[in-house]
Every structure is written in C-alpha cells, then in structure tokens.
C-alpha cells in the first residue's frame, strides 16, 4: 500500500512519495522532508491519513523503500 517508511526523531510515517532536501550550513544542516499520500503514527492525531506532509528537522531522518507486494 505504501512505498516508503520514514522515521524522524518524533514520528513514524508511511508514504507513497518522499523528497529529502538538505540546506543550511554544513555544521548545522536543515533537513526538509516532503511526503505525499502519507500515514502518520501519532496517537494524539484525529486524522492519520494526510495528503501532503512537510517536516523540518536538524536531526536524523531514516527513509527506507519498502519491498513491493507480490500479488
């Protein structure tokens, strides 16, 4: 159902499209992650399916491409 699993320091996402951009200085980079058709794991959210998500962080981001489902 989803192509990517994305983990940040605060949340876990599943998404169909992920774009990562690194800006800022080399000593303090800013990581921008744009997700399309995302599902977010956050127990305090009423809505977990989100059409577009933009995450800005200074910490690590893990993006994994999930294996395709075999039908």
Phi and psi restraints in degrees (value plus and minus 20) as a CYANA .aco file:
   2 UNK   PHI    -142.3  -102.3
   2 UNK   PSI     131.9   171.9
   3 UNK   PHI    -115.0   -75.0
   3 UNK   PSI     -47.2    -7.2
   4 UNK   PHI    -151.6  -111.6
   4 UNK   PSI     127.5   167.5
   5 UNK   PHI    -134.3   -94.3
   5 UNK   PSI     108.3   148.3
   6 UNK   PHI    -145.2  -105.2
   6 UNK   PSI     109.2   149.2
   7 UNK   PHI    -143.3  -103.3
   7 UNK   PSI     107.5   147.5
   8 UNK   PHI    -135.0   -95.0
   8 UNK   PSI    -197.9  -157.9
   9 UNK   PHI     -89.6   -49.6
   9 UNK   PSI     -36.9     3.1
  10 UNK   PHI    -134.3   -94.3
  10 UNK   PSI     -46.8    -6.8
  11 UNK   PHI    -166.5  -126.5
  11 UNK   PSI     149.2   189.2
  12 UNK   PHI    -143.1  -103.1
  12 UNK   PSI     114.2   154.2
  13 UNK   PHI    -148.0  -108.0
  13 UNK   PSI     131.1   171.1
  14 UNK   PHI    -138.6   -98.6
  14 UNK   PSI     117.8   157.8
  15 UNK   PHI    -170.4  -130.4
  15 UNK   PSI     141.0   181.0
  16 UNK   PHI    -112.9   -72.9
  16 UNK   PSI     -42.4    -2.4
  17 UNK   PHI    -165.0  -125.0
  17 UNK   PSI     117.2   157.2
  18 UNK   PHI    -153.6  -113.6
  18 UNK   PSI     113.5   153.5
  19 UNK   PHI    -148.6  -108.6
  19 UNK   PSI     103.8   143.8
  20 UNK   PHI    -133.2   -93.2
  20 UNK   PSI     109.3   149.3
  21 UNK   PHI    -147.5  -107.5
  21 UNK   PSI     110.7   150.7
  22 UNK   PHI    -130.4   -90.4
  22 UNK   PSI     104.2   144.2
  23 UNK   PHI    -150.8  -110.8
  23 UNK   PSI    -197.8  -157.8
  24 UNK   PHI      69.4   109.4
  24 UNK   PSI    -190.7  -150.7
  25 UNK   PHI    -100.3   -60.3
  25 UNK   PSI     136.6   176.6
  26 UNK   PHI     -83.2   -43.2
  26 UNK   PSI     -52.0   -12.0
  27 UNK   PHI     -97.9   -57.9
  27 UNK   PSI     -42.2    -2.2
  28 UNK   PHI    -162.9  -122.9
  28 UNK   PSI      52.0    92.0
  29 UNK   PHI     -92.9   -52.9
  29 UNK   PSI     129.6   169.6
  30 UNK   PHI    -127.3   -87.3
  30 UNK   PSI     105.2   145.2
  31 UNK   PHI    -124.2   -84.2
  31 UNK   PSI     103.2   143.2
  32 UNK   PHI    -131.1   -91.1
  32 UNK   PSI     105.7   145.7
  33 UNK   PHI    -139.2   -99.2
  33 UNK   PSI     102.8   142.8
  34 UNK   PHI    -130.5   -90.5
  34 UNK   PSI     105.3   145.3
  35 UNK   PHI    -136.7   -96.7
  35 UNK   PSI     123.3   163.3
  36 UNK   PHI    -141.0  -101.0
  36 UNK   PSI     120.0   160.0
  37 UNK   PHI      31.5    71.5
  37 UNK   PSI      47.0    87.0
  38 UNK   PHI    -127.9   -87.9
  38 UNK   PSI     133.6   173.6
  39 UNK   PHI    -139.6   -99.6
  39 UNK   PSI     109.3   149.3
  40 UNK   PHI    -135.2   -95.2
  40 UNK   PSI     116.6   156.6
  41 UNK   PHI    -114.0   -74.0
  41 UNK   PSI      84.9   124.9
  42 UNK   PHI    -173.6  -133.6
  42 UNK   PSI      92.0   132.0
  43 UNK   PHI     -86.0   -46.0
  43 UNK   PSI     -35.6     4.4
  44 UNK   PHI    -114.5   -74.5
  44 UNK   PSI     -21.0    19.0
  45 UNK   PHI    -106.7   -66.7
  45 UNK   PSI     121.0   161.0
  46 UNK   PHI    -100.9   -60.9
  46 UNK   PSI     -57.6   -17.6
  47 UNK   PHI    -129.3   -89.3
  47 UNK   PSI     106.5   146.5
  48 UNK   PHI    -124.4   -84.4
  48 UNK   PSI     -43.3    -3.3
  49 UNK   PHI    -112.5   -72.5
  49 UNK   PSI     103.5   143.5
  50 UNK   PHI    -150.7  -110.7
  50 UNK   PSI     111.5   151.5
  51 UNK   PHI     -87.0   -47.0
  51 UNK   PSI     -58.6   -18.6
  52 UNK   PHI    -161.9  -121.9
  52 UNK   PSI     116.5   156.5
  53 UNK   PHI    -151.2  -111.2
  53 UNK   PSI     118.8   158.8
  54 UNK   PHI    -146.2  -106.2
  54 UNK   PSI     101.7   141.7
  55 UNK   PHI    -136.9   -96.9
  55 UNK   PSI     109.2   149.2
  56 UNK   PHI    -134.9   -94.9
  56 UNK   PSI     110.3   150.3
  57 UNK   PHI    -171.2  -131.2
  57 UNK   PSI     139.3   179.3
  58 UNK   PHI    -124.2   -84.2
  58 UNK   PSI     -26.2    13.8
  59 UNK   PHI    -123.9   -83.9
  59 UNK   PSI    -197.5  -157.5
  60 UNK   PHI     -85.7   -45.7
  60 UNK   PSI     126.7   166.7
  61 UNK   PHI    -150.1  -110.1
  61 UNK   PSI     111.4   151.4
  62 UNK   PHI    -131.4   -91.4
  62 UNK   PSI     101.8   141.8
  63 UNK   PHI    -139.6   -99.6
  63 UNK   PSI     103.4   143.4
  64 UNK   PHI    -143.2  -103.2
  64 UNK   PSI     113.4   153.4
  65 UNK   PHI    -105.5   -65.5
  65 UNK   PSI     105.0   145.0
  66 UNK   PHI    -100.2   -60.2
  66 UNK   PSI     128.1   168.1
  67 UNK   PHI     -88.4   -48.4
  67 UNK   PSI     126.8   166.8
  68 UNK   PHI     -89.2   -49.2
  68 UNK   PSI     129.9   169.9
  69 UNK   PHI     -96.5   -56.5
  69 UNK   PSI     117.5   157.5
  70 UNK   PHI    -117.8   -77.8
  70 UNK   PSI     102.2   142.2
